[in-house]
């Protein structure tokens, strides 16, 4: 299962917040909600988040086995 735990840790360390992601960088509140619920988001959005947060993909997502 893909989880977005690293995203929240990266966001805390950055100068950004969910507010600035939505209002300054035009990330939709629905995308933020999907991240909170560990639901799928597009690779375009992952790319956007990496660009905004100046990080690598592994700072946004992690794969954890269900077993």
C-alpha positions as CSV (number, residue, x, y, z in Angstrom):
1,X,0.0,0.0,0.0
2,X,1.2,3.5,-0.9
3,X,1.3,5.8,2.1
4,X,2.0,9.5,2.3
5,X,3.5,9.6,5.7
6,X,6.8,11.1,4.4
7,X,4.9,13.9,2.8
8,X,3.6,15.1,6.1
9,X,7.1,14.9,7.7
10,X,8.6,16.8,4.7
11,X,5.8,19.4,4.9
12,X,6.5,20.1,8.6
13,X,10.2,20.6,7.8
14,X,9.5,23.0,4.9
15,X,8.4,26.7,4.9
16,X,5.0,25.5,3.4
17,X,1.7,24.5,5.0
18,X,-1.5,23.0,3.6
19,X,-2.8,26.6,3.5
20,X,0.1,27.8,1.2
21,X,-0.2,24.6,-0.9
22,X,-3.8,25.4,-1.6
23,X,-3.7,29.1,-1.8
24,X,-0.3,29.9,-3.2
25,X,0.5,26.8,-5.3
26,X,-3.0,25.9,-6.4
27,X,-3.0,22.3,-5.0
28,X,-6.6,21.5,-4.5
29,X,-8.1,20.8,-1.1
30,X,-9.3,17.5,-2.5
31,X,-5.7,16.5,-3.2
32,X,-4.8,17.4,0.4
33,X,-7.7,15.3,1.6
34,X,-6.6,12.3,-0.5
35,X,-3.1,12.6,1.0
36,X,-4.6,12.6,4.5
37,X,-6.6,9.4,3.6
38,X,-3.7,7.7,1.8
39,X,-5.8,7.6,-1.4
40,X,-4.2,7.7,-4.8
41,X,-3.0,10.9,-6.4
42,X,-1.6,11.5,-9.9
43,X,2.1,11.4,-10.7
44,X,1.6,15.0,-12.0
45,X,0.6,16.0,-8.4
46,X,3.5,14.1,-6.9
47,X,5.8,16.0,-9.4
48,X,4.2,19.3,-8.3
49,X,4.7,18.5,-4.6
50,X,8.3,17.6,-5.2
51,X,8.9,20.8,-7.1
52,X,7.2,22.9,-4.4
53,X,8.9,21.2,-1.5
54,X,12.2,20.8,-3.3
55,X,12.4,17.2,-2.5
56,X,12.6,13.7,-4.0
57,X,9.7,11.3,-4.5
58,X,10.7,9.2,-1.5
59,X,10.1,12.3,0.6
60,X,6.4,12.2,-0.5
61,X,5.4,8.5,-0.8
62,X,6.4,5.2,0.7
63,X,5.3,1.7,-0.2
64,X,4.4,-0.6,2.7
65,X,3.4,-4.2,2.3
66,X,-0.1,-5.2,3.5
67,X,1.3,-8.3,5.2
